[in-house]
Amino acid sequence: MRATFMYGPGDVRVEDAPEPSIAEPTDAIIRIVRACICGSDLWPYRGVDAPAWPMAMGHEYVGVVEEVGAGVANVKPGEFVIGSFFASDNTCEICRSGYQSSCVHRQGVGGAQAEYLRVPLADGTLVATPGIPDDDLVPHLLAASDVLGTGWFGALAAQAGPGKMVAVVGDGAVGLLGILSAKQLGAERIIAMSRHEQRQQLAREYGATDIVEERGDEGVEQIKELTDGLGAHSVIEAVGTQESMLQAIDSTRPGGHVGYVGVAHGVELPGQELFFSHTHLHGGPAPVRNYLPKLIDLIWNRRIEPGKVFDLELQLDEAAAGYAAMDERRAIKVLLRP
Amino acid sequence: MRATFMYGPGDVRVEDAPEPSIAEPTDAIIRIVRACICGSDLWPYRGVDAPAWPMAMGHEYVGVVEEVGAGVANVKPGEFVIGSFFASDNTCEICRSGYQSSCVHRQGVGGAQAEYLRVPLADGTLVATPGIPDDDLVPHLLAASDVLGTGWFGALAAQAGPGKMVAVVGDGAVGLLGILSAKQLGAERIIAMSRHEQRQQLAREYGATDIVEERGDEGVEQIKELTDGLGAHSVIEAVGTQESMLQAIDSTRPGGHVGYVGVAHGVELPGQELFFSHTHLHGGPAPVRNYLPKLIDLIWNRRIEPGKVFDLELQLDEAAAGYAAMDERRAIKVLLRP
């Protein structure tokens, strides 16, 4: 089969690789219908992360079940399924408390930018759609695999909801879908921080009521002006840098909530500033599995269109061009078609 | 009047000072009945904080109202009152949301280790007791001024409550009263981290079900062993150092809550560790004013005895000896009698 590997920073290749097979009775093999490139894939691409090379790329996927292990009962061959970046048993105490991405049996899922994928703990990880989806629904369902689920978690962690003024730091796919999520959760006002016209437009379409182009102290000042001088009730952080985390914390009113879902890189939070900020801080890897049934339902019933974040669609073999486009911010998010 | 000043690290003196007078119409002057020394007073005493010297000491107090400004309506001369370390208007949006210690008109209160004290924003800051308290109630009411309110906030921020396994990092007065608070809030199991016999005893009296003497990784290991291998649901951090913060975060299960109330000193939280911990983090200066009515009620009706943390009572003029005793951990908390 064809599969995507990163051999080092900036070096993405699609190559022939052996097809995966059932290794554990709890595994499923799925034929990938669509995969995509994640903002977090850019960390190794930019040399910020240094994994063991070559790295099998991709952790966002929708597909059709090809084969299941003897211990798999919840999904069966032929079903259209969605999973996410961590496999989880969905039965342990941590899963049952809603934190499947910290499942005690958690396993990473990698190599989804390929024709086939082995998914461990398939019963706890994969969720089948009500049927084979119409073609136009597929990108939206794919978005649920990570970026929508992550934006949703960010909005929940920030306690976005009725009566709340929400600010969103980061105008990548996760930030944009954080806006969509805050809107779905009933937020009153949603301030997007973006200086990129196309992204501003999608932000507004997803529910942003205000745009702030400034960053740093000026950005914080703007947020405060829009929120009675106090700061937002809820701030979604969707970048993961020191600057964005402080931007998020400083934009939050005392007693407010920061939901941070950008994978932290080089972040050191100053304890005393955090202490006196009086904010609530919650985040981490989104328990996407927790939200999949709800998100699939919203998509299936055409209530939301999270797949609009895909503004570039390529063949799997063109993956390298997709990475370059996202790295250079020419594309918000790239969909790959095996 | 006599008042306590710190002239530099380790240098505490009780001296003659002018009596305070009404400066703003919203002020009250109270005659201090009891004051005490706070764990946070030890930061400058140990040279960790470097304020402008000399520093007027004391921010925990109960007393009788002597005089009020023309704009004060809620308390009147002769009433027995309790305030806390920040003055607040108790009417702004932040106060109304329960965060009086981040009131938009917040002012620090200092100089309570003295015979008289000026309290700004008296209407929003002071709470009168139902009458003049019996002598034996006074230490308990004094505890409500800071350490009990702070422990209470820590327990609330950690979401201690029914069905929860709670761990408490720090066996000072705040940690001990965090235990009392968790117990009052209905926590199922309360693990005190302490290696000090007298404090362990009081911890058990206040509701601790288990004691862990180990610190660092071994301490975390012990907490996990006591909590199904997962970590506590709720951890109260009552120290404020890098070590204690990491101890608290590492002892919390994914999805659990850390309530941190030790004033952070030299703390830099590693973002990636925090991200993957999946914990909720909330804390800061306790909005004691929020809890005073509830806490006074519990004390007045003799449901709790937070004043047991005072294990040394001195005359105001002996304040220096009180600081030394707390610094050397010979006393948990020192009560001063003007």
Interface residues (C-beta under 8 A of the other chain):
Chain A: E93 I94 S97 G98 Y99 S101 S102 V104 D228 G229 L230 G240 Q242 M245 R253 P254 G255 Y260 V263 A264 H265 G266 V267 E268 L269 P270 G271 Q272 L274 F275 F276 S277 H278 T279 H280 L281 H282 G283 G284 P285
Chain B: E93 I94 S97 G98 Y99 S101 S102 V104 D228 G229 L230 G240 Q242 M245 R253 P254 G255 Y260 V263 A264 H265 G266 V267 E268 L269 P270 G271 Q272 L274 F275 F276 S277 H278 T279 H280 L281 H282 G283 G284 P285
